[in-house]
Amino acid sequence: MSKYSIKEFIEATEVEEQSDEYFQLETPRILEVNLKEMVWAKLGSMVSYTGDIKFERERLLEHGTSRMFKKSVYE
């Protein structure tokens, strides 16, 4: 016996119209991010994407030495 009927599966997985919201909950565990500007994401947290997206790592001193010092002291 399956967890979903075919009708329930289609309703749960249908693609919704694009909204103007930056963040939209797709499922209880997946958040859709509409990329209009820059978004910060933790390394390894992206499960899939479509389109032309450029990923860049944050540089060590990008936010100044005070943030680096705080991070090293409090971790």
N, C-alpha and C positions, 0 to 999 in steps of 0.2 A: 504494500500500500504506500502511495507517495504522500509526501508532506503537503503538497499543493494540488488542487485540481488545475486543469489547463486554464480555466477562466481566471482563477486566482493568480496563477503564474504570470499570465499576460498583463493583468492589472498591476501587479507588483513590479514588473520590469519594463513597462512601456516608457518610451522617451517622452518627456514633457516638453512643451514649448519653451524656448529660451526666455528667461526672465531678465529683468534689469538688475536683479539682485546679484551681488558679488558672490555670496555664499548661499548654497541651497542644499538641504539634506536630501540625498538621493535614497538612501536606505538608512536604517538605524546605525550602521557602521561606516557609511561612505558619505563624504562631504564633497559636493561639486563646487569647484571654484571657477567662476567665469573670469578669465584673465583679460582685464582691460588695462591694468597697470601692473606695477611690480607686486609680487606676492612672496612672502617668506615661507618656506616649507622646510621641515626638518629632513635631514638626509635619510632617505629610505622610506619616507612616508607616502610618496606618490606611487599609486598603483597603476595608473594609466593616464594617457593624455592624447589629445588630437590637435593637429595644427602645428604651426611653427613656433616652438617654444625654446628659449635659450636659458639654460641652467648655468648659474655661476656660483662658485663658493664664495662665502664672505671672507674678505681678507683679514688677516690677523689684527692689523692696526686701523681698520676702517672706522672704528668708533673711538679712537684715541687710546692712549695708554692707561687712562684711569679705569676704563671698563675692563681692560685686560688684567689690571692689577686686582680689581674687585673680584673678578672671576677666579683668579688663581688663589686668592685668600679664602674665599667662602666655599670653595669646592673641596 
